[in-house]
Amino acid sequence: MKITTSTRTELAASYNVSLTTLNKWLKKIEELKIEANSRILTPKQVEIIFLHLGEPGN
């Protein structure tokens, strides 16, 4: 899977969870640096999320 930019809403939908649940999961990933008002996640941030949560649909 090619890693591209994504929003939190798009990621939550791909994991089939609510945005609230996704945000709780993201807070537990220590090396993930996300500003509270960030709307777009960089490919590097998405890669870190995939490493910790697995790729959606797998």
C-alpha positions in Angstrom: 0.0 0.0 0.0 1.4 3.4 -1.0 1.5 5.7 2.0 0.1 9.2 1.3 -1.2 12.1 3.3 -4.5 11.6 5.1 -6.9 13.2 7.5 -7.8 11.8 10.8 -11.4 11.4 9.6 -10.2 9.3 6.6 -8.0 7.2 8.8 -10.9 6.6 11.3 -13.1 5.5 8.4 -10.5 3.1 7.0 -10.1 1.5 10.4 -13.9 1.5 10.8 -13.8 3.3 14.1 -15.1 6.7 15.3 -12.8 9.7 15.2 -12.9 9.8 19.0 -11.5 6.2 19.2 -8.8 6.9 16.6 -7.7 10.0 18.6 -7.4 7.9 21.7 -5.3 5.4 19.9 -3.1 8.1 18.4 -2.4 9.6 21.9 -0.8 6.3 22.9 1.8 6.4 20.1 4.7 8.3 21.8 6.8 9.0 18.8 3.9 10.4 16.8 4.1 14.2 16.9 0.7 15.7 15.9 -0.4 19.2 16.6 -3.9 19.4 18.1 -5.1 21.5 15.2 -3.4 19.5 12.4 -5.9 18.6 9.8 -3.6 16.7 7.4 -1.3 13.9 8.5 2.0 13.6 6.6 3.0 10.4 4.9 5.6 9.9 7.7 3.0 10.3 10.4 0.7 7.8 8.5 3.6 5.4 8.3 4.2 5.5 12.1 0.4 4.9 12.6 0.5 1.9 10.3 3.5 0.5 12.2 1.7 0.7 15.5 -1.9 -0.1 14.4 -1.3 -2.2 11.3 -2.5 -1.2 7.9 -6.3 -0.8 7.7 -8.1 -3.9 6.4 -5.4 -6.3 7.4 
